[in-house]
């Protein structure tokens, strides 16, 4: 038997080698590169979409996902992470649900490519109801006015501004501040227009108001002289 097998492979080995080479060439010609499939790993940012208007995301433990993409060799070589999108739809999310499955259907890929594996398989996302409150604006200043003068009053317009955010992060005790106003050397009442600064990163302004008008009233210390008209600064 062994002798038979040896003769089978050794006999006319040159002819058989040529036949094998020809078969390989024919296969490469008849099966183009765009028909040969391979897989490649990518890391893709996880996007959230369709968050209900009355809810806020306060915690998300997954910022990106690892996936394996299967595609023809020629296409796979041209695919980059920017061509792939991971979208988690939260349209039906509630404050009571915290775990959301991550699966192949949530990915957008170039035509002809498909996601074959996703890691991790779920994400933990915590939501809270959106709260809104009108918070007082407290103007901030730094420096000292000119010698012989003192700040008699500080006015801010608007006095309050509507703010939105997760209900656990927003209370009526919170205070909005302004960018610090430099009062160094002031000897007359001056108006400043400065940015509004929110007390917490999770909060956002609920109106188009992003700045406040701060009026620093300056008067002589002895009070004998009448304060001059307001001067405006930005």
C-alpha positions in Angstrom: 0.0 0.0 0.0 2.8 2.4 0.9 4.6 1.6 -2.3 1.5 2.2 -4.2 0.9 5.6 -2.6 4.5 6.6 -3.2 4.2 5.7 -6.9 1.0 7.6 -7.1 2.6 10.9 -5.9 6.0 10.5 -7.5 4.9 9.3 -10.9 4.7 12.2 -13.4 5.3 14.7 -10.5 6.3 17.4 -12.9 3.1 17.2 -14.8 1.1 17.1 -11.6 2.9 20.3 -10.3 2.2 22.1 -13.6 -1.5 21.1 -13.3 -1.7 22.3 -9.7 -0.1 25.7 -10.8 -2.6 26.0 -13.6 -5.5 25.2 -11.3 -4.3 27.9 -8.9 -4.0 30.5 -11.7 -7.5 29.6 -13.0 -8.9 29.9 -9.5 -7.3 33.4 -9.0 -8.7 34.5 -12.4 -12.2 33.2 -11.9 -12.5 34.2 -8.3 -11.9 38.0 -8.1 -10.5 39.7 -5.0 -13.9 41.2 -4.2 -15.3 37.7 -3.7 -12.8 36.6 -1.1 -14.0 37.5 2.4 -11.9 38.3 5.4 -12.5 39.7 8.9 -10.9 42.7 10.7 -11.3 44.2 14.2 -12.3 47.8 14.8 -13.0 50.0 17.8 -16.0 52.3 17.2 -17.4 55.1 19.4 -20.9 54.3 20.8 -23.5 57.0 20.0 -26.8 57.4 21.7 -29.8 58.7 19.9 -33.5 59.5 20.3 -33.1 60.1 24.1 -36.7 61.0 25.3 -37.1 64.8 25.7 -37.9 64.6 29.4 -35.0 62.4 30.3 -31.2 62.9 30.8 -28.3 60.5 30.6 -26.4 60.7 33.9 -24.2 57.6 33.5 -22.9 55.5 30.6 -20.3 52.8 31.3 -19.5 52.1 27.6 -18.0 54.8 25.4 -16.8 52.6 22.5 -17.3 49.0 21.3 -15.0 46.4 19.7 -16.4 44.8 16.6 -15.3 42.4 13.9 -16.3 43.2 10.4 -16.5 40.7 7.5 -16.1 42.1 4.0 -14.3 41.3 0.6 -10.6 41.8 0.9 -10.4 44.8 -1.3 -13.2 46.6 0.6 -11.9 45.6 4.0 -8.5 47.2 3.2 -10.2 50.5 2.6 -12.6 50.5 5.6 -11.6 52.8 8.5 -13.3 53.3 11.9 -14.8 56.6 10.6 -16.8 54.5 8.1 -18.5 52.6 10.9 -21.2 53.9 13.2 -22.6 52.4 16.4 -26.0 53.9 17.3 -27.9 52.9 20.4 -31.5 53.9 20.0 -33.0 55.1 23.4 -36.4 56.0 22.0 -38.1 53.6 24.4 -35.8 54.1 27.3 -37.2 54.7 30.8 -35.7 55.7 34.2 -36.3 52.1 35.3 -34.2 50.4 32.6 -30.4 50.5 33.0 -29.1 47.7 30.8 -29.3 47.9 27.0 -28.2 45.2 24.6 -25.5 45.9 22.0 -26.0 43.9 18.8 -25.2 43.8 15.1 -28.4 45.6 14.1 -27.2 48.9 15.7 -24.3 49.3 13.3 -24.1 51.2 10.1 -21.4 49.7 7.7 -20.5 50.3 4.1 -22.6 48.2 1.6 -21.1 44.7 1.3 -19.7 44.7 4.8 -21.3 43.1 7.9 -20.6 43.0 11.6 -20.1 39.5 12.9 -19.1 40.1 16.5 -19.7 42.8 19.2 -17.9 43.3 22.5 -19.3 44.0 25.1 -22.8 42.6 24.6 -24.5 45.3 26.7 -24.2 48.8 28.1 -25.3 50.2 31.4 -27.0 53.6 31.0 -28.8 55.4 33.8 -31.3 58.1 33.0 -33.1 60.7 35.1 -36.0 63.0 34.5 -35.2 66.5 33.3 -35.7 69.3 35.8 -35.8 73.1 35.2 -35.3 76.0 37.6 -34.8 79.7 37.5 -31.5 80.3 39.3 -30.2 83.6 40.6 -27.1 85.1 39.0 -24.4 86.1 41.5 -21.9 88.5 39.9 -18.2 87.8 40.6 -15.6 90.6 40.9 -11.9 90.9 41.6 -9.4 93.7 42.3 -9.9 97.0 44.2 -11.4 100.2 43.0 -9.4 103.5 43.0 -8.2 104.9 46.3 -10.9 107.1 47.9 -13.7 105.2 46.2 -15.8 102.2 47.2 -18.3 99.9 45.5 -21.7 101.0 46.7 -23.9 98.5 44.8 -23.6 95.8 42.1 -26.6 95.2 39.8 -26.9 92.3 37.4 -29.4 91.9 34.6 -31.1 89.5 34.3 -31.3 88.7 38.0 -32.2 85.0 37.2 -31.7 82.6 34.3 -33.6 79.4 33.5 -31.4 76.2 33.8 -32.1 72.6 32.9 -30.5 69.3 33.9 -30.9 66.0 35.7 -33.2 66.4 38.6 -30.5 65.1 41.1 -28.1 67.7 39.9 -30.4 70.8 39.9 -31.7 72.5 43.1 -33.1 75.9 43.9 -30.1 76.4 46.2 -27.8 76.4 43.2 -26.4 79.8 42.0 -25.2 80.9 38.6 -22.2 83.1 38.6 -20.6 85.4 36.0 -17.1 85.6 34.6 -15.1 87.6 37.1 -15.3 91.4 36.6 -12.1 93.3 37.0 -12.9 96.4 39.1 -9.2 97.4 39.6 -8.8 101.2 39.6 -12.5 102.0 38.9 -13.5 105.5 40.0 -16.9 105.7 38.3 -19.9 103.5 37.8 -19.2 101.1 35.0 -21.2 98.5 33.0 -19.7 95.2 32.0 -21.1 92.4 29.8 -19.8 89.1 30.9 -20.5 85.4 30.4 -22.8 83.3 32.6 -21.1 80.4 34.3 -23.2 77.4 35.4 -22.4 75.8 38.8 -22.3 72.2 37.5 -21.1 70.6 34.2 -24.3 68.5 34.0 -26.5 71.7 33.7 -27.3 73.8 30.7 -29.0 77.1 30.0 -32.6 76.7 29.0 -32.7 80.0 27.0 -30.6 81.9 24.5 -29.3 84.1 27.4 -25.6 83.4 27.7 -24.3 86.7 29.2 -25.3 89.2 31.8 -25.0 92.9 32.3 -23.2 93.8 35.5 -23.2 97.3 36.7 -20.6 98.3 39.3 -21.7 101.4 41.2 -18.7 103.3 42.5 -18.9 106.3 44.8 -16.4 108.4 46.8 -15.7 107.1 50.2 -16.7 110.4 51.9 -20.0 110.4 49.9 -19.7 114.2 49.2 -19.4 113.9 45.4 -22.3 112.7 43.3 -21.4 109.5 41.3 -20.8 110.1 37.6 -22.9 108.5 34.8 -22.3 104.9 34.1 -19.5 104.0 31.7 -19.8 100.8 29.6 -17.2 98.1 29.2 -17.1 94.7 27.6 
